[in-house]
Amino acid sequence: MASTTYGNFNAKLLKPRQRSVRVNGFATCLRLEEIYWSIIEDLAREESLTVGKLISRWAMEMDLSHEPVWNFTGYVRVVCVLQLINRHGSAEMMDFARLPVSSIPRNDT
């Protein structure tokens, strides 16, 4: 059985970049790795939105969910991953993403 290589990618995708965006009318800075900016730009293009308008939608959805979010940048990363899973992935992963945090199994090794 052949082993899977997980780290075969351009290291530039790991480089963090700070970008100023307007989120619901307020200027803010997000520091994300290049891979996330690339995902956000692609998603925005697919929806015919600017990056700022797309992130504003996500922020509004977050506010309307009434769920506590401690880290907006982390929220943006998770939304990016879930959008990719939703477009290309499995229903099983989407179901896993809807679980309450307390029910997600921990791998304490």
N, C-alpha and C positions, 0 to 999 in steps of 0.2 A: 504494500500500500504506500503510495507516494505521500510525503508530508506536505502540508499546506504552508506556504510562505505568507505571513501576514504583514511583514514590514517592507514589502517591495513597492515603495512609492517615492515620489519626489519629496525630499526633506523640506523644500520651500513651503509645502503645505502646512507644516508645523509652525512656521514663523508667525508670531502674533502681530496683528496690525490694529492700531487704534484708529477709529473712524468716527467722525462727527456726523450724527444724523438727527433729523428732527422727528421726534416721536410725539404725535398728537400735539404739535405746535411748540413743543419744548426742545431746545437743543440739548443733546446729550452725547456722550462718547461711549462707544462700545469697543472693548478690546477682545478681539476674536482671532483665532488662527485663520490663515488664508483659506483653508479648506471650507470653513464656515462662511466666509465672505463669498466664496465662489458659489456655494449652495444657495445662499440668500439671493445673489444676483440672478442665478438661473431661475429660482422660484418667482422672483419679481418679474422677470422677463416673461415667463409663462403666463402670469396673471396680468400683464400689461400695466404694472405698477412700478413706481420708483422703489428703491430699497427702503427709503424712509417711510413711505406709505405702507409697504408690506409689514415692516416692523411695527408701525403704529397699529395696524390691524391686530397683530399678535398681542401687543400691549393691551389693547382694548378687550380682546378675548380673555386675557389673563385677569384683568380687572373685573370683568363681568362674571368670571367663574367663582368669585368669592373664596377661592382657595388661597391659602397663604403661600406667597412666593418670596423666598429670602434672597434670591440672587437672579436679577433679570438677565444677566449675561448667560448664566446657566440655563435659564428658561429658554432663551433664544437657541442655545445649542441643542437642547432636547427637542424643541419644535423642528429644527432642521433635520435631525435624525428621524423623527416621526414622520415628517413629510416625505423623506426618501423611502422609508418603510412603506408608507401608505401608497406611494406611486409604484414601487418596484418590489416590495417585500411581501411578507406573509401576514395573513390575518392573525396568526398565532402571536406574532410580535406585537401587533396592535392591541390584542386582548391583554397581553402582559403589561403594556404601557398604561392601561386603564386601571390596573390594580392599585389599591391603596398602598402607600409606601410600607406600612407595617406588615403587609402580607407578602412582600417580595422577599424570597429566600436570600439569606446572607451567606457569603462564602468566607467564613472566618477561619483562615488557615494559619 
